[in-house]
Amino acid sequence: MQWVIRAVVVVMGIGGTALTSFQKSSLMMWYIGVALAYVFMFPQLVCVLFFNVANSYGCIMGFLLSLLLRLLCGWSHLGIPAVIHLPGGVYKDSVFVQRFPVNTLCMLFSMACILLFSYLSALLLDKGLVPETWDKLHVLKLPRTLPPIGTKEDDKKRRLKEKDPDQDTSGPMLNTEC
């Protein structure tokens, strides 16, 4: 999960850097950067912190589908025309301008996609409907045939103990040693 977040941060950084060659206003660059962080990174952060079901498959699908929706809704600051016309939009100088809160819509859509696809991927792998060899992101490292032992809490503790030590999320993400 950590590498997905790192990859999204790198992609957003490269995208923001690339946008500097297209925009002349630093205020516009700041606005676009904030919109990118709000639409793409904020839902991933919230889902990873507050929902146990979130995994890498959900984050990737949420990012891709919200990016597609954001581009289809248009982005006048980048010169991308709107393909999807949402309620409240108006035509100004023969260009459709969205008045709907597109960034909030895309952020909520991203969050819903992250949770939905995370749940579906975990369900498919847990039930054995998808072979475990297809789990290329190593989201579910435990065997799918483990029966629950005792209560749900006992089973949860056992699964936490058997987790791969390389996937420890409580440790620092960056190594600061020289």
C-alpha positions in Angstrom: 0.0 0.0 0.0 2.8 2.4 0.8 4.4 2.1 -2.6 1.0 3.0 -4.3 0.8 6.2 -2.2 4.5 7.0 -3.1 3.8 6.4 -6.8 0.8 8.7 -6.7 2.8 11.4 -5.0 5.6 11.0 -7.7 3.0 11.1 -10.5 1.3 14.2 -9.1 4.7 15.9 -8.6 5.7 15.1 -12.2 2.3 16.3 -13.4 2.6 19.5 -11.5 6.1 20.1 -12.8 5.0 19.5 -16.3 2.1 21.9 -15.9 4.5 24.8 -15.2 5.5 24.9 -18.8 1.9 25.4 -19.9 0.8 28.1 -17.4 2.1 31.6 -17.0 0.4 32.4 -13.7 1.8 31.1 -10.4 -1.7 31.5 -8.8 -3.2 29.3 -11.5 -0.5 26.7 -10.9 -1.3 26.8 -7.2 -5.0 26.3 -7.9 -4.4 23.4 -10.2 -2.0 21.7 -7.7 -4.6 22.1 -4.9 -7.3 20.6 -7.2 -5.1 17.6 -8.1 -4.3 16.9 -4.4 -8.0 17.3 -3.4 -9.4 15.1 -6.2 -6.7 12.3 -6.4 -4.7 12.2 -3.2 -7.2 13.2 -0.4 -9.5 10.2 -1.1 -6.6 7.7 -0.9 -5.4 9.2 2.3 -8.8 9.1 4.0 -9.6 5.6 2.8 -6.2 4.2 3.9 -6.4 5.8 7.3 -10.1 5.2 8.2 -11.2 2.2 6.2 -9.6 -1.2 6.8 -10.9 -2.6 3.5 -8.8 -0.2 1.4 -6.0 -1.8 -0.6 -3.8 -1.1 -3.6 -6.2 -2.4 -6.2 -8.9 0.0 -5.0 -6.5 2.9 -4.9 -5.3 2.3 -8.4 -8.8 2.0 -9.8 -10.1 5.0 -7.8 -7.2 7.1 -9.2 -7.8 6.0 -12.8 -11.5 6.3 -12.9 -11.6 9.7 -11.1 -8.9 10.9 -13.5 -11.1 9.8 -16.4 -14.2 11.5 -14.9 -12.2 14.7 -14.2 -11.0 14.9 -17.8 -14.5 14.1 -19.2 -16.0 16.9 -17.1 -13.5 19.3 -18.7 -11.0 21.7 -17.2 -11.1 25.1 -18.6 -7.9 26.2 -17.0 -6.0 23.6 -19.0 -8.1 24.1 -22.1 -9.8 20.7 -21.9 -13.4 20.9 -23.1 -16.3 19.3 -21.2 -17.7 16.1 -22.6 -20.0 15.5 -19.7 -22.3 18.5 -19.1 -23.4 18.6 -15.5 -26.4 20.6 -14.2 -26.0 24.3 -13.9 -23.5 24.7 -16.7 -23.6 27.7 -19.0 -22.2 28.6 -22.4 -19.7 31.5 -22.3 -18.3 32.6 -25.7 -19.4 29.3 -27.2 -17.5 27.3 -24.5 -19.4 25.2 -21.9 -18.4 26.2 -18.4 -19.3 23.9 -15.5 -20.9 25.5 -12.5 -21.3 22.2 -10.7 -18.7 21.4 -8.0 -16.8 19.1 -10.3 -13.8 18.6 -8.0 -16.0 17.5 -5.1 -17.9 15.1 -7.4 -14.7 13.6 -8.6 -13.3 13.3 -5.1 -16.4 11.5 -3.8 -16.4 9.3 -6.9 -12.8 8.4 -6.3 -13.5 7.5 -2.6 -16.4 5.4 -3.6 -14.3 3.6 -6.3 -11.5 3.0 -3.8 -13.8 1.4 -1.3 -15.8 -0.6 -3.9 -12.8 -2.0 -5.8 -10.9 -2.7 -2.6 -13.8 -4.7 -1.3 -14.4 -6.5 -4.6 -10.7 -7.5 -4.9 -10.5 -8.7 -1.3 -13.8 -10.7 -1.8 -12.6 -12.3 -5.0 -9.3 -13.3 -3.5 -10.7 -14.4 -0.2 -13.4 -16.6 -1.8 -10.9 -18.1 -4.2 -12.8 -16.9 -7.3 -9.5 -15.4 -8.5 -6.4 -17.5 -8.3 -3.9 -16.2 -5.7 -1.2 -16.1 -8.4 -3.1 -13.2 -10.0 -2.5 -11.1 -6.8 0.5 -9.3 -8.3 0.3 -6.5 -5.8 0.6 -8.9 -2.9 -2.4 -7.4 -1.1 -3.5 -10.6 0.5 -0.4 -12.6 1.5 -2.3 -15.1 3.8 -3.7 -18.4 2.5 -7.3 -18.1 1.5 -8.3 -21.3 3.2 -7.5 -20.3 6.8 -10.5 -21.1 9.0 -11.4 -18.5 11.7 -10.1 -19.4 15.1 -12.4 -18.5 17.9 -13.9 -15.0 17.8 -13.4 -12.4 15.2 -10.9 -10.6 17.5 -8.8 -13.8 17.9 -8.8 -14.3 14.2 -7.8 -10.7 13.5 -4.9 -10.9 16.1 -3.7 -14.2 14.5 -3.8 -12.6 11.0 -1.8 -9.6 12.2 0.8 -11.8 13.8 1.2 -13.8 10.5 1.6 -10.7 8.3 4.7 -10.3 6.3 7.2 -8.3 8.4 8.3 -6.3 5.3 4.7 -4.9 5.1 4.9 -3.2 8.6 2.9 0.0 8.3 3.8 1.3 11.7 7.4 2.0 10.8 8.7 5.1 9.0 8.2 5.3 5.3 11.6 6.8 4.6 15.0 5.6 5.8 16.9 8.5 7.2 20.2 6.6 7.9 23.3 7.4 5.9 
